[in-house]
Amino acid sequence: MRRIFYILFLIAAVHTAGAQRVTRNYTKQSMADVLIDLSKATSNYRINFLYNELEDYTITKQINNKTIPEAVNEVVGFYPMRITTNDSLITVECVDKAKQKLSGHLVDAKGESVVYANIQVLNPADSSFVTGGVSNENGDFVIPCTANEVIAKISCIGYNDKYLTTPVKKLGNITMSPKNYTINGVVVKGSVPKYKMTQGGMNINVENSLLSMAGTATNVLGELPRVKVNAEGDVNVFAKGKPEIYINNRLVRDKKELTELKSSDIKSVDVITNPGAKYNAEAKSVIKINTKPERGEGFSTRLEANSMLNPSWNGYGQVDLKYRKKGFEIFNTFYADRDVIKSRNHLSYEMTTDKRKTLIDQRINTMFKGASVSEKAGFNYDINENNSFGAYYSVVKSLHGKGGAKNSSINVFHNGQPDGTISNDALIYSYTGPSHQVNSYYSGKSGKLDINANATYIWNKFGSIYRWKEESDTYENREVNTKNTNHTNMTAGKVVLGYPIGKGTLEGGAEATLTNTHSNYMNPENLIPSNRSDIKETNLAPFAEYSFSVGKWSFDAGLRYEHVNTNYRSNGVKEKEPSRTYDNIYPNVSAEWNNDDWDFSLGYAKKIMRPRYYALRNNVQYDGRFMYEAGNPYLRPNITHNVEFNAIYKWINFSLGYNYDKDMMAPMGKLYNGQEIALTRWENLKKYQTIYASLDVSPKFGFWQPTFELQFAKPFVSYKDYGVNKSLQRAGIYFEADNKFVITKKNFFTLDYTYDHASDGMCSHYKPYSTLDLGYTCVLFHDALMINLRANDLLKGSKDSWTQYGNNVKTTKDCYNYTRNVSLTLTYNFNTGKNHYKGTGAGNAEKRRL
């Protein structure tokens, strides 16, 4: 099939009526640029002003359905300006023509803006009044003044008055201290909501909370509602699975990027559980990490070192170098790590044939040592406030990867009687890379049209070599060798255009990917067949989405169409059944109601989960004398219909949802060719339904700041058609308590506890587990040095224990992965800023499948 490349243009025309109205949202934009934008939005009015006179005044304002004169009045606000309207001519000018200006930004102790504060400018000689002003919705003030030195008296309800003797200049951030009011012994303070509803999900403030000192983005995500992060750093959203994660609209392609991003750089996080049409149809949830705006120019450096004992030494090191100058930035990140992964396993396989029941009981301790390095270099260039472009190149290479198991024992029982013992040694070599990735983006605006374009190319290489040595007095001695090599590449492009229409915004565009995967599995002893598989897949997906607000209501509706064509070859021969073409439509719709502290939303979305390429392989893999696993090239994609309700009240968040899955993919066990060998292979379940709910509360009690989370999920499924005679419909209950004990703003302890009750799902019964973690965080030397000390899984309660039921096969696993550990992380910052790479990446779902 031909490669498809495209650019989708949206053209929208706005008919201008006599009472033309505008809806805008300005954040920290200059008054001059705001007036230019309003002037372009109308053909009925001309707005005159002197650019140099107004460019120092900043505007943060949301304008909803206002006429042009009303909009101009709202943006001018309390600034010392005169507005004159003469028919269709609007003139804006400063009342005071002084060239010098006293300006600043008012914040409270948490760094949040102090709005509508009164600033009086006084004469230092006799404290007489000279002039004055009021801070705007962003806490900014600008006051023209002819004097060279003044006293600034700043006052605001709820704060102590502040006096500053200063030259007339830009004062930067000014921190206001809160004033407490005592009523019959009760201290009353204001509070800011921790959670805020956003389109398709919720927004969590990180910058003004203790989350900003959690350490890394991985640590931050682990403390968010409905989000879990396991010991390996894998992220999951409750009832939604693995999310797409973005940092400043750039897709995270490697979980190490979350370790590279520090919590002190994060402004807020959006957890989106009903993603719109512009996201891939496979994205059931999206996490968007928004970093703080850039500050300063010149060189900046960040150094970080981590060491962990569990009981072997692990760790990583990272060096960030950046240079910024007048909108141009170059950046480089070097990262190196060393991992020692250990596990203690007890495995058993119960197999039933026509003749007898066989039990394979295995105890195996494994260890794997690996090390890798990565390098990323790139640039960004801000052409102007509305247009920027950039690119980066990254490479990842494993330095070594070696592990295995020694002296593991396998005991064989037939009909309950011992039959023999096998001593098993295994040796594993694995490698990754070098794997290459190139990304580029353009983000801009042409008139009212927003343009975002991304292109991505990926080339991956990875593989492994396994060697087994099996010795027994009862069974034949055996040496088995296998080798698996994989090469993949992907080319992708994505364009998203946005245009304001009526009271809302229309977004549309398209995404295209071309993917090639090549896998080769070899077994020289021919115990299992060697195989080569080649898959070529193209995906073309146009989409459109419209969102608008009416009063307290907000609405969003989108549609995505995906055309997918797959060409599957096994040992060079095309196979007809796995070579399929899919044409599907994925709608989404949501409604939200907001009233002060209350937020409610209801949404529906149709999503898909395509099989990972590894699951589609055609070979059988040798895992041991009695244990094989295999891919399934006949797997069908899983279609999900989801309905979810969300409610937020200040620091309380509640969710209730329903999933209907068609062709759910699940690992299932069966006999290999009727032999006493357990084969695990992915299969499709015709119908799988789930009802789920979650409750998250985050109150504050002085120095104690806890967060409690309760989750519930109940599956509805029948396994009878798959040879499983168990119901497996037990509901899962999960509880988490994260406790912070605050000594000072930059010095606190954490005590976290989790408990996951026994539950059923995906043909398996999961045993309960729990964790207890202790931590200490402090920041020193004017925020230059951060220290994070943690002790995890103190009670050794985190275990991977489950029983999987299949057709004449039952598999049980009881595994401890040495999750009890102690770690120390030191982070040093010098003139640091955040990488403002604005690309979102393309072909994001394909990256996960690769």
C-alpha positions in Angstrom: 0.0 0.0 0.0 1.3 3.5 -0.8 2.7 5.6 2.0 0.2 8.4 2.8 1.4 11.8 3.7 -1.0 14.8 4.1 -1.7 18.2 5.5 -5.3 18.8 6.6 -6.4 22.4 6.5 -9.4 23.7 8.3 -11.0 26.8 6.8 -13.7 28.6 8.8 -15.4 31.8 8.1 -17.0 34.0 10.8 -19.9 36.2 9.7 -19.7 39.5 11.5 -22.9 41.0 12.8 -23.5 44.5 14.1 -23.3 43.4 17.7 -20.1 41.4 17.2 -19.0 39.6 20.4 -15.7 38.0 21.3 -14.5 35.3 23.7 -10.8 35.3 24.7 -8.5 34.0 27.4 -5.3 36.1 27.9 -2.5 35.0 30.3 0.4 37.4 31.0 0.1 39.1 27.6 1.1 42.8 27.1 -1.7 45.3 26.8 -0.5 46.3 23.4 -0.7 42.7 22.0 -4.2 42.3 23.6 -5.5 45.4 21.9 -4.0 44.3 18.6 -5.8 40.9 18.9 -9.1 42.6 19.7 -8.7 44.9 16.8 -8.2 42.0 14.4 -11.3 40.3 15.8 -13.6 43.1 14.6 -14.4 44.9 11.3 -16.7 47.4 13.1 -14.1 49.1 15.3 -10.6 50.5 15.1 -8.5 50.6 18.2 -5.8 53.3 18.4 -3.0 53.4 21.0 0.7 54.0 21.3 2.5 50.6 21.4 5.5 51.7 23.5 3.2 53.4 26.0 1.3 50.2 26.8 3.7 47.3 26.3 4.8 47.3 30.0 1.2 46.6 31.2 0.4 42.9 31.3 -3.1 41.3 31.0 -4.5 38.1 32.6 -8.2 38.0 31.8 -10.9 35.8 30.5 -13.5 37.5 28.3 -16.8 35.7 27.6 -19.2 36.8 24.9 -18.5 40.6 25.2 -18.7 43.3 22.6 -15.5 45.0 21.6 -16.0 48.1 23.7 -16.9 45.9 26.7 -13.8 43.8 26.1 -11.6 46.8 26.0 -13.0 48.1 29.3 -12.4 44.7 31.0 -8.8 44.4 29.9 -7.9 48.0 30.9 -9.5 47.4 34.3 -7.8 49.4 37.1 -4.9 50.5 35.0 -4.4 54.3 34.8 -5.7 54.6 31.3 -8.3 56.7 29.5 -10.7 55.1 27.0 -12.4 57.3 24.4 -15.0 55.9 22.0 -16.1 58.0 18.9 -18.4 56.0 16.7 -16.2 53.1 15.4 -12.9 54.5 16.8 -11.7 53.4 20.2 -8.7 55.3 21.7 -6.7 54.0 24.7 -4.0 56.1 26.3 -2.2 56.4 29.6 -3.4 59.2 31.9 0.1 59.7 33.2 2.8 60.0 30.5 5.8 59.4 32.8 8.4 57.3 31.2 9.5 55.7 34.5 7.2 53.0 35.9 7.1 51.2 39.3 6.0 47.6 38.6 5.9 44.2 40.3 4.2 40.9 40.8 2.4 40.2 44.2 2.4 36.6 45.5 1.4 35.0 48.8 3.5 32.6 50.8 2.6 29.7 48.5 3.6 31.6 45.4 0.0 32.3 44.2 -0.9 35.7 42.8 -2.5 38.3 45.1 -5.2 40.1 43.1 -6.8 43.5 43.5 -4.3 44.7 46.1 -4.0 48.5 46.6 -0.6 50.1 45.9 0.0 53.6 47.2 3.1 55.4 46.1 4.3 57.9 48.8 6.9 60.6 49.1 9.9 59.4 51.2 10.3 62.9 52.7 6.9 63.3 54.3 4.9 60.1 53.3 2.5 62.2 51.3 0.5 60.5 48.6 2.0 60.7 45.1 0.1 58.2 43.0 -1.3 54.7 43.1 -2.6 51.6 41.4 -4.3 48.2 41.8 -2.9 44.7 41.0 -4.7 42.8 38.2 -5.9 39.2 38.1 -2.4 37.9 37.7 -1.1 40.0 40.7 0.8 42.4 38.4 0.8 46.2 38.8 2.3 49.0 36.7 2.3 52.6 38.0 3.8 55.5 36.0 5.8 57.8 38.3 8.1 60.8 37.8 9.9 60.5 41.2 13.2 58.6 41.4 12.7 57.0 44.8 9.4 56.3 46.6 7.8 54.4 49.4 5.3 51.7 48.1 2.6 50.8 50.6 0.9 47.6 49.5 -2.4 46.5 51.2 -4.9 43.8 50.6 -7.7 42.2 52.6 -6.3 39.1 54.3 -2.7 40.2 54.2 -0.4 42.4 56.4 0.4 45.8 54.9 3.9 45.9 53.3 6.1 49.0 53.0 9.0 49.2 50.5 11.4 52.0 50.1 12.7 51.6 46.6 13.9 53.3 43.4 11.2 53.4 40.7 11.9 50.2 38.8 10.7 46.7 38.2 10.5 45.1 41.6 9.9 41.5 40.5 8.1 39.1 42.9 6.8 40.7 46.2 5.6 38.2 48.8 2.7 39.2 51.0 2.3 37.6 54.5 -1.2 36.4 55.5 -3.1 38.1 58.3 -4.9 35.7 60.5 -8.2 36.6 62.2 -9.0 35.1 65.6 -12.7 34.6 66.4 -13.4 33.1 69.8 -10.1 31.3 69.7 -10.5 30.0 66.2 -8.0 31.0 63.5 -9.7 31.5 60.1 -7.6 31.2 56.9 -8.5 31.1 53.2 -8.1 27.9 51.2 -7.4 27.1 47.6 -9.0 24.0 45.9 -6.4 21.3 45.3 -8.3 19.7 42.4 -9.9 21.5 39.4 -12.0 20.1 36.6 -10.5 20.4 33.2 -11.6 19.2 29.8 -11.9 15.4 30.0 -10.3 15.1 33.5 -8.9 17.1 36.4 -6.0 19.5 37.0 -3.7 19.1 40.1 -1.7 22.1 41.3 1.9 21.0 42.0 3.8 24.2 42.0 2.1 25.5 45.2 2.1 22.3 47.1 4.5 19.9 48.7 4.4 17.8 45.5 6.9 20.3 44.1 9.5 18.6 46.4 8.6 15.0 45.7 11.8 14.5 43.8 11.0 13.5 40.2 8.0 13.5 38.0 7.7 9.8 38.7 7.3 10.5 42.4 4.7 13.2 41.7 2.6 10.9 39.5 2.6 8.3 42.2 0.8 10.7 44.6 -2.0 11.8 42.2 -5.6 10.5 42.3 -6.3 7.3 40.4 -2.6 7.0 39.3 -0.3 4.2 40.4 3.4 3.8 39.8 5.0 0.5 40.6 8.6 -0.3 41.7 9.8 -0.4 38.0 8.4 3.0 37.3 5.4 1.8 35.2 2.5 4.2 35.3 -1.2 3.1 35.3 -4.5 5.0 35.7 -7.2 3.2 37.7 -9.8 1.6 35.3 -8.0 3.1 32.3 -4.7 1.2 32.1 -1.4 2.7 30.8 -1.7 6.4 29.9 -0.1 8.5 27.2 2.1 10.9 29.2 3.1 14.4 27.8 5.6 16.9 29.1 4.7 20.4 27.7 2.7 18.6 25.0 5.7 16.4 24.1 5.1 12.7 24.4 7.1 10.7 26.9 8.6 7.8 25.0 10.7 6.3 27.8 9.8 6.2 31.5 13.3 7.4 32.3 12.2 10.8 31.0 10.0 11.0 34.1 13.0 10.5 36.3 14.9 13.2 34.3 12.2 15.7 35.0 12.3 17.1 38.5 9.3 17.9 40.6 10.5 21.5 41.3 10.1 22.2 37.6 6.4 21.1 37.4 3.6 23.7 37.6 0.6 21.4 37.3 -0.5 18.0 36.1 -3.7 17.1 34.1 -5.1 13.6 34.6 -7.5 13.1 31.6 -9.7 10.1 31.8 -11.8 10.9 28.8 -9.3 12.0 26.0 -10.7 13.7 23.0 -10.4 12.9 19.3 -7.0 14.5 18.7 -5.5 11.8 20.9 -4.9 8.3 19.4 -7.9 6.0 19.7 -5.7 3.7 21.9 -5.3 6.4 24.5 -7.9 5.6 27.2 -6.2 8.1 29.5 -3.7 10.9 29.2 -1.4 12.6 31.7 -0.2 16.1 30.8 2.7 17.5 32.8 2.9 21.3 32.6 6.2 22.9 33.6 6.9 26.3 35.0 7.7 29.1 32.5 11.3 29.8 31.6 13.2 32.3 33.7 16.6 33.8 33.0 19.1 33.5 30.2 22.6 32.1 29.7 23.9 28.8 30.8 22.2 26.5 33.3 23.2 23.2 34.8 21.5 20.5 36.8 23.4 17.5 38.4 21.7 14.6 40.0 22.9 11.4 41.6 20.8 8.6 43.0 21.9 5.5 45.0 19.7 2.7 46.1 20.3 -0.5 48.1 17.9 -3.4 47.7 20.2 -5.3 48.9 22.4 -4.7 45.8 23.6 -1.3 44.8 21.6 0.5 42.1 21.6 4.0 40.9 21.7 6.6 38.2 23.3 9.9 37.3 22.1 12.7 35.2 23.6 15.9 33.7 21.5 18.7 32.1 23.1 21.5 30.2 21.2 24.3 28.6 21.9 27.7 27.0 19.2 30.3 26.4 19.4 33.6 24.6 16.6 35.8 23.2 14.2 32.9 22.4 16.8 30.5 21.3 17.6 27.5 23.4 20.0 24.5 23.0 19.9 21.6 25.4 21.7 18.4 26.2 20.9 15.6 28.7 23.2 12.7 29.5 21.8 9.9 31.6 23.4 6.7 32.8 22.1 4.0 35.1 23.0 0.7 36.7 20.3 -1.8 37.7 20.5 -5.1 39.7 17.2 -6.8 39.6 16.6 -9.8 41.9 13.5 -12.0 42.5 12.6 -15.0 44.6 10.0 -17.2 42.9 7.9 -20.1 43.7 6.1 -21.3 40.5 3.8 -24.3 40.0 2.0 -25.6 37.0 -1.0 -28.1 37.3 -1.8 -29.8 34.0 -4.6 -32.3 33.4 -4.6 -34.8 30.5 -6.8 -37.8 29.7 -4.3 -40.0 31.5 -3.2 -38.1 34.7 -2.7 -34.9 36.6 0.8 -33.5 36.6 2.2 -30.9 39.0 5.4 -29.0 38.2 6.8 -27.3 41.4 9.7 -24.9 40.8 11.7 -22.7 43.1 14.0 -20.3 41.3 16.0 -17.2 42.3 16.9 -14.9 39.5 19.3 -11.9 39.2 19.9 -9.6 36.3 22.5 -6.9 36.0 22.2 -4.2 33.4 23.6 -0.7 32.6 22.7 1.7 29.9 23.4 5.3 28.7 21.3 7.8 26.8 22.1 11.1 25.2 19.6 13.7 24.0 20.4 17.0 22.2 18.2 19.5 20.6 17.1 23.1 20.2 14.0 25.4 20.4 13.6 28.7 18.7 10.8 31.1 19.6 10.3 33.3 16.5 7.9 35.5 18.3 5.3 35.1 21.1 3.1 32.9 18.9 5.5 30.9 16.7 8.2 28.5 17.5 9.9 25.4 16.2 12.5 22.9 17.3 14.0 19.4 17.0 15.9 16.9 19.0 17.8 13.7 18.5 18.2 10.9 21.1 20.1 7.7 21.3 19.9 4.9 23.9 22.4 2.0 24.2 22.7 -0.8 26.8 26.3 -1.3 28.0 25.7 -4.8 29.3 22.8 -7.0 30.3 23.5 -10.4 31.9 21.6 -12.5 34.4 20.0 -15.8 35.0 19.3 -18.4 37.7 21.6 -21.0 39.3 20.7 -24.3 41.1 16.9 -23.9 40.7 15.0 -27.0 41.4 12.0 -28.5 39.5 10.0 -31.2 41.2 7.6 -33.3 39.1 4.5 -35.1 40.6 2.1 -37.4 38.8 -1.3 -37.9 40.4 0.2 -36.6 43.7 3.2 -38.9 43.7 6.8 -37.6 43.2 8.3 -38.7 39.9 11.6 -36.9 39.6 13.7 -33.7 40.1 15.5 -31.5 37.6 18.3 -29.1 38.5 18.1 -26.1 36.2 20.7 -23.3 35.4 19.7 -20.5 33.1 21.9 -17.8 31.6 20.5 -14.7 29.9 22.2 -12.0 27.7 20.1 -9.1 26.5 20.8 -5.9 24.6 19.1 -2.7 23.5 20.2 -0.4 20.8 21.7 1.7 19.8 18.1 2.9 19.3 17.6 6.2 17.6 14.9 8.8 17.6 14.4 12.1 15.8 11.6 14.5 16.6 10.7 17.9 15.2 7.8 20.3 15.7 6.3 23.6 14.7 3.8 25.5 16.9 2.4 28.7 15.6 -0.5 31.0 14.8 -1.7 32.6 11.6 -4.4 35.2 12.4 -6.9 33.2 14.4 -5.7 29.8 13.2 -3.6 27.8 15.6 -1.1 25.4 13.9 0.7 22.5 15.5 2.8 20.1 13.4 5.0 17.2 14.6 7.1 14.6 12.8 8.9 11.5 14.4 11.2 8.8 13.2 12.2 5.9 15.4 14.7 3.0 14.7 15.0 0.3 17.4 17.1 -2.7 17.9 16.9 -5.2 20.7 17.3 -8.9 21.4 18.3 -11.7 23.8 20.1 -15.0 24.1 19.0 -17.7 26.5 20.9 -20.8 27.6 19.4 -23.5 29.7 21.3 -26.4 31.3 19.0 -29.1 32.8 20.3 -32.1 34.7 18.3 -35.0 36.2 18.7 -38.6 37.4 15.1 -39.3 36.2 14.8 -37.4 32.9 17.2 -36.8 30.0 19.8 -34.1 30.5 19.3 -31.2 28.2 21.0 -28.1 26.9 18.8 -25.6 25.1 19.8 -22.4 23.3 17.6 -19.7 21.9 18.2 -16.4 20.2 15.7 -13.6 19.5 16.5 -10.5 17.5 14.2 -7.6 16.7 14.4 -4.5 14.5 11.7 -1.9 14.2 11.3 1.5 12.6 8.4 4.0 12.4 7.8 7.2 10.5 4.9 9.4 11.6 3.5 12.9 11.1 0.7 14.8 12.8 -1.0 18.1 12.2 -3.5 19.8 14.5 -5.3 23.0 13.6 -7.5 25.1 15.8 -10.0 27.9 14.9 -12.4 29.9 17.1 -16.0 29.5 15.9 -19.0 31.0 17.8 -18.5 30.5 21.5 -16.1 27.7 21.1 -13.1 26.3 19.3 -12.9 23.8 16.5 -9.9 21.6 16.3 -9.1 19.2 13.5 -6.2 17.5 11.7 -4.8 14.1 10.9 -2.1 11.7 11.9 -0.3 9.1 9.8 2.1 6.3 10.7 4.1 3.7 8.8 5.6 0.9 10.9 7.9 -2.0 10.1 8.8 -4.8 12.5 11.1 -7.7 11.9 11.5 -10.5 14.5 13.7 -13.6 14.2 13.6 -16.5 16.8 16.0 -19.4 16.5 16.5 -22.7 18.4 19.4 -24.7 17.1 18.3 -27.9 18.9 14.9 -27.7 17.1 13.0 -28.5 20.2 10.6 -25.7 19.1 10.4 -24.3 15.5 12.5 -21.3 14.6 10.5 -18.5 13.0 10.9 -15.2 11.2 8.0 -12.7 11.2 7.6 -9.4 9.3 4.8 -6.9 9.9 4.2 -3.7 7.9 1.4 -1.5 9.1 0.0 1.9 7.9 -2.4 4.0 9.9 -4.2 7.1 8.6 -6.4 9.0 11.1 -8.3 12.3 10.4 -10.1 13.8 13.4 -12.2 16.8 14.4 -13.4 18.1 17.8 -15.5 21.1 18.9 -15.7 22.5 22.4 -17.7 25.4 23.7 -19.1 27.0 26.9 -22.6 28.3 27.8 -22.9 29.9 31.2 -21.8 27.3 33.8 -21.8 24.5 31.2 -19.0 23.3 29.0 -19.4 20.8 26.2 -17.0 18.8 24.0 -17.7 16.5 21.1 -15.2 14.8 18.8 -14.9 12.2 16.0 -11.8 10.2 14.9 -11.6 7.9 11.9 -8.8 5.4 11.6 -7.9 3.4 8.5 -5.4 0.6 9.4 -3.8 -1.8 6.9 -1.6 -4.7 8.1 0.6 -6.9 6.0 1.8 -10.0 8.0 4.5 -12.4 6.7 5.7 -15.6 8.4 9.0 -17.0 7.1 8.6 -14.9 4.0 5.1 -16.0 3.2 2.1 -13.6 3.5 -0.6 -14.9 5.8 -4.1 -13.9 4.8 -5.9 -13.9 8.2 -3.5 -11.7 10.2 -3.1 -9.4 7.2 -6.2 -7.3 7.9 -7.7 -3.9 7.1 -9.7 -2.0 9.7 -11.9 1.1 9.2 -13.3 2.4 12.5 -14.9 5.5 13.9 -14.3 6.6 17.5 -16.6 9.2 18.9 -16.3 11.1 22.2 -18.7 13.5 24.0 -18.6 15.1 27.4 -20.5 17.8 29.4 -19.3 19.7 32.5 -21.0 21.9 35.0 -19.1 24.3 37.3 -20.3 26.4 40.2 -17.6 27.9 42.4 -16.3 24.9 44.5 -18.4 22.3 42.7 -17.5 20.5 39.4 -19.5 17.7 37.7 -18.8 16.0 34.4 -20.2 13.1 32.4 -18.5 11.7 29.3 -18.6 8.8 26.8 -15.8 7.5 24.6 -15.1 4.6 22.3 -11.5 3.4 22.3 -9.4 0.6 20.9 -6.4 -1.4 22.1 -4.4 -3.1 19.4 -2.1 -6.0 20.1 1.5 -5.2 20.8 3.7 -6.4 18.1 5.4 -8.8 20.4 2.1 -10.5 21.1 1.5 -11.0 17.4 4.8 -12.9 16.8 4.3 -16.4 15.3 7.0 -18.3 17.2 6.8 -20.4 20.4 9.3 -19.4 23.0 11.1 -21.8 25.3 10.9 -20.8 29.0 11.7 -24.2 30.5 11.2 -27.9 30.0 7.5 -27.7 31.0 6.9 -24.0 30.2 6.4 -22.4 26.8 4.9 -19.1 25.7 3.8 -18.0 22.3 2.5 -15.0 20.3 -0.8 -15.1 18.4 -1.0 -13.5 15.0 -4.7 -13.9 14.9 -5.4 -11.6 17.9 -8.1 -9.0 17.2 -8.1 -5.5 18.6 -10.0 -4.8 21.9 -12.8 -2.3 21.5 -13.9 -0.4 24.7 -17.0 1.6 25.3 -16.7 3.8 28.4 -19.1 6.0 30.4 -17.7 8.0 33.4 -19.1 10.5 35.9 -16.8 12.7 37.9 -17.4 15.1 40.8 -15.0 17.5 42.5 -15.6 19.6 45.7 -12.5 21.5 46.9 -10.2 18.7 48.1 -12.6 15.8 47.4 -12.7 13.9 44.1 -15.2 11.1 43.2 -15.4 9.0 40.0 -17.9 6.3 38.9 -17.6 4.5 35.6 -18.6 1.5 33.4 -16.5 -0.3 30.8 -17.8 -2.6 28.1 -14.9 -4.5 26.3 -15.3 -6.5 23.2 -12.5 -8.9 22.3 -10.6 -8.1 25.5 -7.0 -9.6 25.2 -5.9 -11.8 28.1 -3.0 -14.3 28.6 -4.4 -17.9 28.9 -2.9 -21.2 29.6 -3.4 -24.5 27.7 -1.5 -27.7 26.9 1.1 -27.5 24.1 0.0 -30.0 21.4 -1.7 -32.1 24.1 1.7 -32.7 25.9 2.4 -32.1 29.6 3.8 -28.6 28.8 2.0 -25.4 29.8 1.7 -22.9 27.0 0.7 -19.3 27.7 -0.7 -17.4 24.8 -2.7 -14.3 24.4 -6.4 -14.9 23.4 -9.5 -12.7 22.9 -12.4 -12.7 25.4 -15.7 -12.1 23.6 -17.2 -9.8 26.3 -15.8 -8.3 29.5 -17.6 -5.7 31.6 -16.4 -3.6 34.6 -18.0 -1.2 37.1 -15.6 0.9 39.0 -15.5 3.8 41.5 -12.9 5.8 43.3 -12.8 8.4 46.1 -9.9 10.7 46.9 -9.8 13.2 49.8 -6.9 15.5 50.7 -7.7 17.6 53.8 -5.2 19.5 55.8 -4.8 19.5 59.6 -2.0 21.9 60.5 1.3 20.2 60.0 -0.4 16.9 59.0 -1.4 16.8 55.3 -2.9 13.4 54.4 -4.4 12.1 51.2 -6.7 9.1 51.4 -7.8 7.1 48.3 -10.3 4.3 48.0 -10.8 2.3 44.7 -13.4 -0.4 43.8 -13.7 -2.4 40.6 -16.1 -5.3 39.9 -15.6 -7.5 36.7 -18.5 -9.3 35.0 -17.3 -12.1 32.6 -17.8 -15.7 31.8 -14.8 -18.0 31.1 -16.8 -21.2 30.4 -16.2 -21.0 26.6 -12.5 -21.0 27.2 -12.2 -24.2 29.3 -12.0 -22.3 32.6 -14.3 -23.7 35.4 -13.8 -20.8 37.8 -16.1 -17.8 38.2 -13.3 -15.3 38.9 -15.6 -12.3 39.5 -14.4 -11.1 42.9 -14.4 -7.3 43.2 -11.1 -5.5 43.9 -10.7 -3.0 46.7 -7.6 -0.8 47.0 -6.8 1.7 49.8 -3.9 4.2 50.0 -3.0 6.7 52.7 -0.2 9.2 52.0 0.8 11.3 55.0 3.0 14.4 55.0 4.3 15.8 58.3 5.5 19.3 57.5 8.2 20.9 59.6 8.7 23.8 57.3 7.8 24.5 53.7 11.1 23.0 52.6 11.5 20.3 55.2 9.0 17.4 55.7 8.5 13.7 56.4 6.3 11.3 54.5 4.7 8.0 55.7 2.7 6.2 53.0 0.7 3.0 53.3 -1.2 1.0 50.5 -3.3 -2.2 50.7 -4.7 -4.1 47.7 -7.4 -6.6 48.6 -7.6 -10.0 46.9 -9.4 -9.7 43.5 -10.1 -11.4 40.2 -9.5 -10.3 36.6 -8.2 -11.5 33.3 -8.5 -15.2 34.0 -6.6 -14.8 37.2 -7.0 -14.5 41.0 -4.7 -12.0 42.6 -3.6 -12.3 46.2 -3.5 -9.2 48.6 -0.4 -7.1 49.1 0.6 -4.0 51.1 3.4 -1.5 51.3 4.7 0.8 53.9 7.1 3.6 52.9 9.0 6.3 54.8 10.6 9.4 53.4 12.3 12.7 54.2 12.8 15.7 52.0 14.6 19.0 52.5 15.8 21.9 50.3 19.0 23.8 51.2 21.1 26.7 50.0 18.4 28.9 48.5 16.8 25.9 46.6 20.1 24.9 45.0 20.3 21.5 46.7 17.5 19.1 47.2 17.9 15.9 49.4 15.4 13.0 49.1 15.9 10.0 51.5 13.4 7.1 51.2 12.9 3.7 52.7 10.4 1.6 50.7 8.4 -1.5 51.5 9.6 -1.6 55.1 7.4 -4.7 56.0 8.2 -6.6 52.8 4.5 -6.8 51.9 4.8 -6.0 48.2 4.6 -9.4 46.5 3.6 -10.5 43.0 1.3 -13.4 43.9 -1.5 -14.8 41.7 -3.1 -17.9 40.2 -4.0 -18.0 36.5 -6.7 -20.5 35.3 -6.7 -21.9 31.7 -7.8 -24.9 29.7 -6.5 -27.9 31.7 -3.7 -25.7 33.0 -3.4 -23.8 36.3 -0.4 -21.6 37.0 0.5 -20.2 40.4 3.2 -17.6 41.1 4.5 -16.3 44.4 7.2 -13.8 43.8 9.2 -11.3 45.9 11.1 -8.7 43.8 13.3 -7.4 46.7 11.2 -4.2 46.8 12.4 -3.3 50.3 15.1 -0.7 49.7 16.7 2.5 50.9 17.6 5.3 48.5 19.2 8.7 48.6 18.9 11.3 45.8 20.9 14.5 45.6 20.0 17.2 43.1 22.1 20.4 42.5 20.7 23.3 40.4 22.6 26.2 39.0 20.6 28.9 37.1 18.2 26.2 36.0 15.3 26.5 33.6 12.9 24.1 32.0 13.2 22.7 28.5 10.3 24.4 26.6 10.3 21.9 23.7 6.7 22.2 22.6 6.4 19.2 20.3 3.7 16.6 21.0 5.3 13.9 18.9 3.6 11.7 16.3 2.7 8.1 16.1 2.4 7.9 19.9 0.3 4.7 20.1 2.7 2.9 17.7 5.6 3.8 20.0 3.9 2.0 22.8 3.2 -1.1 20.6 6.9 -1.2 19.5 
